[in-house]
């Protein structure tokens, strides 16, 4: 891979901000991909083709003792490709834009007790997914973008006992994932997870 990157990073102390912006150009070759051959005896994966892509990544953080915000985004713009899953400036199965935002608020801060509440937002743009060349009549398909909300609660007692309760996909959004799969599958709905940890 050949890469060119231009990075800007720093902090603005008066505003309690840190930032990092990365502009990049990547030229990848001999990429491992699913073999599009219709021959069922052919290898499933091959090294094939090349891809040229430009893009930007950015991170922004705000932090004071009782409140934190973290945000990041990635944008990809494919330029050209040879013998790779690419069409009309789109990479199959890869969203052009993703973004994440997390906010955390300290609710309790005493000698023995510490309690934080957090909320997160995740956004992914639509994706174009490749047809299965080994299935007759299979066609490319598009999956819509989605935005998901997560919530979390973390409690600590004397730094010895920690309890957490996390809820992913709070609104139980119904959506599908493509990725490297020829047939999309339904993503996990609302999920609750509780954890307990001890320090001895």
Secondary structure, 3 states (H helix, E strand, C coil): CEEEEEEEEEEEHHHCEEEEEEEEEEEEEEEEEECCCCCCCCCCEEEEEEEEEEEEEEEEEEEECCEEEEEEEEEEEEEEEECCCEECCEECCCCCEEEEEEEEEEEEECCCEEEEEEEEEEEECCEEECCCCCCCCCCCEEECCEEEEEEEEEEEECCCEEEEEEEECCCCCCCEECCCCCCCEECCCCEEEEEEEECC
